[in-house]
């Protein structure tokens, strides 16, 4: 049996085969400096302070044969208060997104809400260090005695610390002490890795209490310092953080019924991990994959970048224009003329042009072009949409030529997700923020 004493002072610490029902309380405290790159002032340091709380009930299951650990959660409370410089931000999870699935398998950590798409802010709120679905990776692979040490896998450390990858680590785990029914595991050391392709260095001390009777963790705390470089989509960091996760067994749930658990206990599909985004213009809604990051969000201009493991794959700008005069509609030739005027000598040639109807009703004009910026070759994809009142929306996707194969048809996916919110009046506005949380990706 898991946790069974094999011989004097020798222990086999393994996760429980039967699902656990738990009440979980998380606290997050961060303070330090955020490093922001400014075109006018260079790198600017701003003081940052974060205080967050999470309270949720969860059903945690582990499949020994597949190494799948899945948590089905309902959040009673999730909030984060962030101060950066003189500004303050406060984020919460919508009531209609409080049901969340978090799972870890084959070194992949995945998180979504079965109730619908999350916003970037909501994902950042949820995706913090010390997910209980990764705790079992802290356990030793075989029998250990008090004082014994074992190495932690670098991929598991990545998931535990919400990194993209670990390049170097000297962290080992130690069975520090054992009482009648509790073992204490301590991990210390340094980790060098990457987040969104930029370097980060972490020094940490982690302490975990494991109950030998229930075969589950009851308390895991992390104290860490992180120094992170500035990336394409995120600021740099020099911060100290403390995160504490307390887990208590519960006999019954207030919200998670057996029916809800059964519906959520399923494989994740691609659409689960899409993000919902409503720009400041507030009249439209987009569906984005998680590689897209908002850089600027103003009523007349939205700028996003697609960053995959630190590499800039593409940039997208969305402009809102006034209706054309005298009821005039956009034509292929008119859009070509506007592109020629805006790109000037950078434009080499138009490679494709066509018109169709978006969702069968909105005029949509496509123009594809190639050109030269300095010594680099780029491809541009223009998509012009006109609503029924004549308002114009222009997407411009800019893709380096060496990234075109990787980019594929993602511009079409974003355009096809384009929705005018007036047609979904029953939906409430969802704040869309480009704010960047700290100590996580």
N, C-alpha and C positions, 0 to 999 in steps of 0.2 A: 504493500500500500504506500502511496505517496507520504513522505515524512516519517516513515517507519524507522525506528532505530535498528540498524543491522547488527551492530556490536557496540561495545562500550565506547561511548563518545564518537561514534561514527553515524552520520546522518545522510539520508537520501532525500533531498529537497526537490520535489517535482510538483507541477501544477495539478490541481484537482480535476478529475475527469468529469464530475457532475457540475452542471452550471451553478454559478454563485449568484445570489441575490444580495445586492449591496447598496448602501447609501454612501455617496462619495462627496467629500467637501474639499475644495481646492482653493488655495490662496496664492497669489502671485504678486511679488513686490520687486520692482526694478528701479534703479536710479543710476544716473551717470550722464553721458554726453552723446548726443546724436550729431553725426557729421554730415552736413548737407552741402552739395556742390552748387554754387551760385555762379551764373555767368558774369555777374557784376563784381562779386566780392571774393571769388574763389571758394575755398572750403570754409564753411562757417560752422562753428561749434555752438550747439544749443543744449542747455540743460534739459534732461528728460526725467520724468518720474511717472511710474505706472503702478497702479494698485488694482488688482482684479480679484474677483471671487466667482467661484462656480459651485453650484450645489445640484446634484442630480442623483437619481436612482438608476441603477443599471443591472442588467442581467448579463453576466460575463461567462462565456463558454469557451472551452478549449478542446480541440480535437487532436488527440495525440497522433493519429495516423497522418493527418494532413498538416499538422502544426499551425492550424488556423485558430487564432484567438479573436473572438468577435464580441463586442460590447454593444448592447442595445440600450439606449439611454433616454431618459426624459429629464430635461433640465428644469428644475424649479426656479433657478436663478442663474443668470450669467451676465456679468457686467464688467466693464473695464473703464477706469478713469485715467486719462493720460494728460499730462501737462508737458508741453514742449515750448521752451522759452517762456513767453508771456501768454501763450494760447493754451486752452484746455479743451479736451475732447472727451466725450462720454459715449460709449457704445453698448448696446444691449442686443440680445437675441430676440427676434420677433416671436410672439406667442405661437404663430403658425409654423415655426421651424424648431420647436423645442424637442421634437423627437429626432434623435440622431443615432446613426450607426457608425461605429469606429472599429476597424479591424486591422490585424497585422498577420501577414502570411507571406512566406517566401521573400522576406526582406522588403516587402511593400506595405507601407502604412497608408490606409485609405479611409476617408471620412466623408459622410454626406448626410443629408436629411431626407428620409422617405416622404416627407410632406411636400417637398418641392425644392427648387434650386436655392442655394444660399447666395448671398452677396459676398463680395470680397471681404468686407468688414466682418461679416458673420463667420466666414471661414477662418479669418485671422483670430477672432475671439476663441474659436473652438480648438484650433490647431496649436496647442501649447506643448511645451516639454512635459515629460513624465506622463504619457498616456498609459493607463493601466493595462491596455492591450499588449504592451511591450514589456511589462514587468517580469513576465516569466522568463525572459531572456537574461535576467539578472541571476537566475538560479544556476548552481553548478551542474555540469553534465553527468556527474556520477557521485558516488558516496564521498563525503568529506568529513574531516575532523575539525574541531575548533582550531582556528589559526591557519587553516589551509587557504590557498589562493588559487584562482582560476582566471583566465583571460576572457574578456568580453569581445564578441565579434564586432568588427568595425561597422558593418551594415546595421547591426542592432543598435549600436551607439548612435548612428545617424538618425534612426527612427526615434530613439529615446530623446534626442536633443533637437529634433526637427531640422536636421542638416540634410543637404543633398548627398553629401559623401564625406567620408573620413579618409584623409590621406595619411595621417600619422596619429598614433595613440600609444601612450604608455600606461593606460588605465587597466588595473586588475581589480578583481573583487576578492574580498576576504571574509571568511566566516569569523566574525570578531568575537561573538559570544553566543551561548545557548543556555536558556533557562529551562524550566520544566516544560513549557509549551511554546516558547518563542525563540527564534533565531534572529540575530542581527547581522546584516550584511553591509559592509562598508566598501565603497569604491572611491579611489582618489587618483588624481593625475591630470594630465593635459591631453587635449585633443586639437589637432589641426585639421581643418576641413574646408568645405565650401558651401555657400548658400547663394543660390542664383548665380553661381559661377565666380563669386568673389571669395577671397580668402578670409577665414575667421579662425581665431585662436581662443580656445576655452580652457580655463583651469577650473576644476570642479572637485567637490566632495559630496558624495551621495550616501545617504544612510537609509537602509530599508529594514523594516521589521516584518518577519514572516511567521505566521502562526502555524505551529506544528500539528495542531489538532484539526483546524479547518483547512489546512493546506492552502492558505491565501495570505496575501500581503495586507497588513493593517495600517501601515504608515510608511510613506516614502518621502524624503525631503532632499532637496538639491540646493546647494549653495555654489554659485559659479560666477566667474568674471569672464567677460567676452570682449574681444577687440576685433572688429570686423571692418573690412575695407568698404569703400563706396562702390556701388554697382550701378548698372544701367537703370534698374527699376527701384532700387532701395537705397536708403542712406547708409552711411557707416555708423558703427557703434563703438563705444567704450563704456561698458556698463557693468554693474554688479547686480545679481539677481538672486532671489530666494523663492523657491517654489515648494509648497507642502501639499501632499495628497493624503488625506485620511479616509480610510475605507472601513465601514462597519457592516456586518451582516444584518440583514433584515428579513423578517418572516413574511412580510407582505409589502406590495407596492401600492402607492396611492393612485398611480396613473397607468403604469404598464400592465395591461391585462394579458392573459395568455393568448388572446386573439391578436393583439397588437404585436406581441413577440413573435408569433408564428408568421405573420405577414412580413416582418422585417428580417427574419432569419433566412436570408436568401443571398445568392451571389450578387455582386455589384455589377451593374451594366454601365456603359459609357455615359449615357444621359444623366446618371445620378451625380456625376462629378462636374457638370456644367455650372457656370455661375450666372446669376441674374444681375443685370446692370441697368440702372435707370440714370442717364446723365442729368446734369443740372437743368438742361433744357426742359426736362420733365414731361415732354409730350411723346417720347418714344421709349422703347425698351429693347435691350439686346440680350443675346445669350452668348456667353464667352467661355472658352476653355480656360483652364487655370494658368496657362502660360502668359495670358494677356494681363498687362498692368497699366493702370491709368496714370498718366504723367501730368495731364492738365484737364480740368473739367470746368468749363465756363459755359454760360448760356449760349454763346454763339460758336464755341470751338471746343472740341474734345480731341485729346491726343493720347494714344495708347501705344505701348510697345509690347511685342512678343519676345520674351527672353526665355530661352531654353538652356538651363544649366550654364548661365552666365553669358551665353552667346546671343547677340541681338539678331533675331531672325527677320523681323519686319517691323515697320511702324505704320500706324493708321491714324489719319486725322478725319474728323467728321465735322463739317461746317453746316450751319443752318443759314440759309439765304432767304431773302424776301421774295415774294412771288414775282415772276416776270411781268413786264408791263402789258397792259391791254389784253390780259388773258392768254398771252403767248406761252407756248409749251416748249420744253427743251427738245432739241433735235440733235441727231448725231453730229451734224455739221457745226451747229452752234457750240456744242461741248468741245469738239475738236479745236475750234477757234479759240475758246477760252483756255484750253490746255496749252496750245501753242503760245499764247500770250503770257501765261504764267511761267512756263518752263523756258521759253526763249531758246538760246543756243544749246541748252542742256538736252533738249529733245532731239533724238535721232530719227525715230519714225514711229508711226502708229501701226500696231501689229494686228489689232482686232477692234471691231466696233459692231454694235447691234442694239436693238431695242426690244423690250418685251414688257410684260405686266407682272409686277410683284404681287404675289398672292391673288393673281387674276384680276387685280383692279387698279394698282398704282403704276403709272408710267415709270419705267426703269431703263436707263440708258447706260450701256457699258462701253468703256474705251480702254484698251490696253496699249501701252507704249513702252519703249525702251529709250535710254539716254545715258549720258555720261556726266558724272559729277566729279570734277577733278580728274583723277585717273581711274575711278571706279565706275563700273557699269551697273545700272539699276533698271529694274522693271517697275512700271507703275500700273496699277489697276484702279480705274475711276468708275464709280458707281453713283449715278445721279437718280434720286428718287423724288417724285412729286406727289404730295398728298392731294386729296380731293378738293382742298381749298386753294391749291396752287403753291403752297409752301414747298421750298426746295431743301433737300438734304444731300450733301455731296461727300461720299467716302473717297479718300485717296489712300491706297495701300502702296507703300514704298518698300521694295524687296531687293536686297543686293542680289546680283545675278547668281552668285555661288550659293544662295539660300533658296532659290526658286524651287528646286526639287523637294527640299524639306518643307517648304511652305505649302506646296500643292495647291488645293482649291479652298484654302481656309477663308479667303475673302468671300467666296460664294456662301459658305456656311454662315458667316456673320450677317451677310445681307439677307439671307433667307430667314434668319431669326428676327429681323427687324419688324417691330410691331408698333403701331400707333396706339397709344394707351387710351385714347378716346373710345376705341372699340372694346376696351376692357375696363369700363368705368367702375365695375364692381371692385376692382383692385385698388388698394390704397397706395399712395406714393411711398416708395422705399428710398431712404437716404442713400445716396451713392457717394462714397468718399474715396479719395486717393491717399488717405492717411496711411502711414506705415507704422505697424506695431513693432515693438522691439523684442530682441532676443529670440526671434523666430523668423522663418522665411517669409 
